[in-house]
């Protein structure tokens, strides 16, 4: 869909730099897709909430050590 809009040149150049886009259109499309993705994630987070009981690296290492010990004991 073709649309004519006035985008401040400084903001557009910054978007091109941050996105690594080769064209203005590519930078604008990337920015819109990223914006929409972030909004969908925020909405999903609002529905599902946050997960506070996530494993730490130490918990994961301990679980792996326990699994290896059980494997060795069952052989």
C-alpha positions as YAML, in Angstrom:
chain: A
units: angstrom
residues:
- id: 1
  name: UNK
  ca: [0.00, 0.00, 0.00]
- id: 2
  name: UNK
  ca: [1.51, 3.29, -1.02]
- id: 3
  name: UNK
  ca: [1.31, 6.11, 1.50]
- id: 4
  name: UNK
  ca: [2.99, 9.49, 1.63]
- id: 5
  name: UNK
  ca: [4.10, 10.55, 5.10]
- id: 6
  name: UNK
  ca: [6.49, 13.16, 6.46]
- id: 7
  name: UNK
  ca: [9.09, 11.47, 8.66]
- id: 8
  name: UNK
  ca: [11.74, 13.64, 10.31]
- id: 9
  name: UNK
  ca: [15.00, 12.94, 8.45]
- id: 10
  name: UNK
  ca: [17.05, 12.61, 11.65]
- id: 11
  name: UNK
  ca: [14.69, 9.93, 13.03]
- id: 12
  name: UNK
  ca: [14.62, 8.05, 9.74]
- id: 13
  name: UNK
  ca: [18.41, 8.04, 9.44]
- id: 14
  name: UNK
  ca: [18.70, 6.78, 13.01]
- id: 15
  name: UNK
  ca: [16.21, 4.00, 12.24]
- id: 16
  name: UNK
  ca: [18.21, 3.04, 9.16]
- id: 17
  name: UNK
  ca: [21.39, 2.92, 11.24]
- id: 18
  name: UNK
  ca: [19.84, 0.83, 14.02]
- id: 19
  name: UNK
  ca: [18.09, -1.62, 11.71]
- id: 20
  name: UNK
  ca: [20.89, -1.98, 9.19]
- id: 21
  name: UNK
  ca: [18.32, -1.34, 6.47]
- id: 22
  name: UNK
  ca: [19.51, -0.56, 2.97]
- id: 23
  name: UNK
  ca: [16.48, 1.59, 2.09]
- id: 24
  name: UNK
  ca: [14.12, 3.95, 3.84]
- id: 25
  name: UNK
  ca: [11.22, 1.64, 3.08]
- id: 26
  name: UNK
  ca: [13.05, -1.32, 4.63]
- id: 27
  name: UNK
  ca: [13.73, 0.69, 7.80]
- id: 28
  name: UNK
  ca: [10.09, 1.78, 8.11]
- id: 29
  name: UNK
  ca: [8.76, -1.74, 7.49]
- id: 30
  name: UNK
  ca: [11.19, -3.18, 10.04]
- id: 31
  name: UNK
  ca: [10.21, -0.56, 12.62]
- id: 32
  name: UNK
  ca: [6.50, -1.22, 12.09]
- id: 33
  name: UNK
  ca: [6.94, -4.99, 12.35]
- id: 34
  name: UNK
  ca: [9.04, -4.63, 15.49]
- id: 35
  name: UNK
  ca: [6.50, -2.27, 17.05]
- id: 36
  name: UNK
  ca: [3.63, -4.64, 16.28]
- id: 37
  name: UNK
  ca: [5.58, -7.64, 17.61]
- id: 38
  name: UNK
  ca: [6.33, -5.83, 20.87]
- id: 39
  name: UNK
  ca: [2.66, -4.88, 21.28]
- id: 40
  name: UNK
  ca: [1.56, -8.50, 20.71]
- id: 41
  name: UNK
  ca: [4.11, -9.70, 23.28]
- id: 42
  name: UNK
  ca: [2.93, -7.10, 25.80]
- id: 43
  name: UNK
  ca: [-0.66, -8.19, 25.27]
- id: 44
  name: UNK
  ca: [0.32, -11.84, 25.69]
- id: 45
  name: UNK
  ca: [2.22, -10.99, 28.85]
- id: 46
  name: UNK
  ca: [-0.89, -9.27, 30.18]
- id: 47
  name: UNK
  ca: [-2.93, -12.40, 29.53]
- id: 48
  name: UNK
  ca: [-0.41, -14.98, 30.76]
- id: 49
  name: UNK
  ca: [1.40, -12.95, 33.41]
- id: 50
  name: UNK
  ca: [5.02, -13.46, 34.33]
- id: 51
  name: UNK
  ca: [6.82, -16.57, 35.41]
- id: 52
  name: UNK
  ca: [8.58, -15.94, 38.71]
- id: 53
  name: UNK
  ca: [9.71, -19.47, 39.57]
- id: 54
  name: UNK
  ca: [12.14, -19.88, 36.70]
- id: 55
  name: UNK
  ca: [15.25, -22.01, 37.22]
- id: 56
  name: UNK
  ca: [18.59, -20.35, 37.87]
- id: 57
  name: UNK
  ca: [21.78, -21.52, 36.22]
- id: 58
  name: UNK
  ca: [22.79, -23.19, 39.50]
- id: 59
  name: UNK
  ca: [19.45, -25.04, 39.69]
- id: 60
  name: UNK
  ca: [19.92, -26.29, 36.13]
- id: 61
  name: UNK
  ca: [23.47, -27.49, 36.79]
- id: 62
  name: UNK
  ca: [22.33, -29.32, 39.92]
- id: 63
  name: UNK
  ca: [19.49, -30.98, 38.01]
- id: 64
  name: UNK
  ca: [21.91, -32.12, 35.31]
- id: 65
  name: UNK
  ca: [24.34, -33.52, 37.88]
- id: 66
  name: UNK
  ca: [21.50, -35.44, 39.52]
- id: 67
  name: UNK
  ca: [20.42, -36.84, 36.15]
- id: 68
  name: UNK
  ca: [23.97, -38.02, 35.36]
- id: 69
  name: UNK
  ca: [24.26, -39.68, 38.78]
- id: 70
  name: UNK
  ca: [20.93, -41.49, 38.27]
- id: 71
  name: UNK
  ca: [22.05, -42.69, 34.83]
- id: 72
  name: UNK
  ca: [25.31, -44.05, 36.20]
- id: 73
  name: UNK
  ca: [23.50, -45.74, 39.09]
- id: 74
  name: UNK
  ca: [21.02, -47.52, 36.82]
- id: 75
  name: UNK
  ca: [23.66, -49.10, 34.59]
...
